[in-house]
Amino acid sequence: MELVNYDPAYKQNFIKLNTTWIKNNFGSLEKEDIKTFQEIEKEIEKGAMIFFAVEKNIVLATCMTKPISENTWEICKLAADEQYKGQGAGSKVFKKCMDYAIAKNAKKLFILSNSKLKPALHIYQKYGFKEIKLDDYEYIRGDIAFEYIIKS
């Protein structure tokens, strides 16, 4: 398995994996999902990065990280192909997003999620994220949030 930085050749894989995952778990996309998919290149220009776990030219998983303030980065749009789950691809792209944001001087990492997504929650906790409470979870499906404080 190889971890690959964003390449426009994989853009549709990012959209398809995330769209399938969101629809399978929640029924429909929200306006913020659609906006993200329409503005991928714009996000990359502002410093974001998307990583792909690829094996034999098949995208197994993908994840995005993007700056949301001067010192805080969000990790989002973690999705894996159901056919290949259990191979660690999701965990690997997630960790790559963490490392990328930290290398870009992030002081805090942030995740918005849903409490029913047990495999994703396991990944967050595995890497030391702690649950935080928010007043607004931004997405209708969002009901849990996490942060990771980078120790200097």
N, C-alpha and C positions, 0 to 999 in steps of 0.2 A: 504494500500500500504506500502510495506517495502522497504527500501533502503539497498542494499546488495553490499559489496565490491567485487572486482574481485574474481571469482571462475571459475576454468577451465570448470566446468559443464555448464557455461553460455557463454563460448567463442564463440560458433557458433551463439548464439543469437546476440552477439555484431557484428560479421561479417555480418550476414544476415540482421539485421536491417539497418546497415550502407550501405551495398551494395544496398539494395532495395531503400533506400532513395536517394543515389547518382545517381543511374540509373534512377529513376523516375524523378529527377530534372535536371539531366545533361546528361543522355544518356549512360555514360560509366565511369568506374573507371580510375583513373590515376595511374601512377607507384608508387607514394607516398602512395596511399590508399592500394595498394597491399602489399607494403613493411610493412606498419603498421600492416596489418592483419597477415602477415607471422612472424612478430617479436613481437607479443603481450607479450609473457613471457619475452623476452629480455628487453622490455620497463619496465615491472613490476620490474624486477631485478634492473634496473637503477633508480627506485623510482616512476615510473608512477603508476597510479591507475585508474581502470575502475569501475564505479558504475552502478548498475542496479536498476530500479524501478520494483518491482515484486509484483504481486497480484495473489493469488491462483496458484502459480507456473508458471504464465505467465509473461514474460518480456515485460513491457509496454514501457520502454525507457532505453537508456544507454548513457553514456558520459565518456570521458577519460580526464585526466589531466596528464601532464608530464613536468618534468624540461627541459628547453631548454638552460639555462645558470645557473650560480650560484644563481642568485636572481630572475630569470624570469621563470614562468611556463606558458605553453600553455594549453588552454582548447579546446578540439577538439573531433571530431567524436560524436557529439550530434545527436541522432536519436531516433525517437519514432515510435511505431507501429501505422500505420494509423487507424487501427480499434479502437484504444483506445485514439486517440488524444482528447485534450480538458479536460483531467482529471488532468492536472498539473504535470504529470510524468516527462516530459522533463525539466520543470522548477526546479523540486526537485533534479534530478540528476545533473543538471548544478550547482545549489547552493552547493550541496555536493562536487562537484569538486572544487569549489572556496574555501570552508571551508578547504578541505584537503590540498590544495596548501598553503594556508595561515598558517595552522598549521605546515607545513614543512618549514616555514620561507620565503616564497615567498614575494618579495617586489613589484613585478609587475606581472599581469596576462595578457596574450595575446591571441587574437582570430583572426583567418583568416576565412573569410566567403564570401558570395555572396549577393549582394544588393537585389536580388529578393526573398530572404528567409525571408519574413516578420515575421512569427512567431518566428524564431530564433533571428532576430534583436530586436524584442520586448523584449525577455528574456534578451539579453545583456544590453539593455538600462534600463530595470527594475532593474537590479542589479548594475547600476552605471558605466558601461563601456562607454568609450568615443572613438569616431572614430579617427583613426590616418591614415596618408598617408604613403605608402611604395613605394619604388622603384621597388621591386620585390614581387609579391603576391604568389610566390612559386607554386601554382596550376594554371592550365589553367582557372579553374572556379572561382578562387579567385579574387575578385575585391574590397573588403572592409576589413579593419582590425580595431580591437578595442584593447584598453588596459584599465587596471584598476590598479591604483597605490594604494598600501596598505599604509594607514597612520599609522605611528608608535605611 
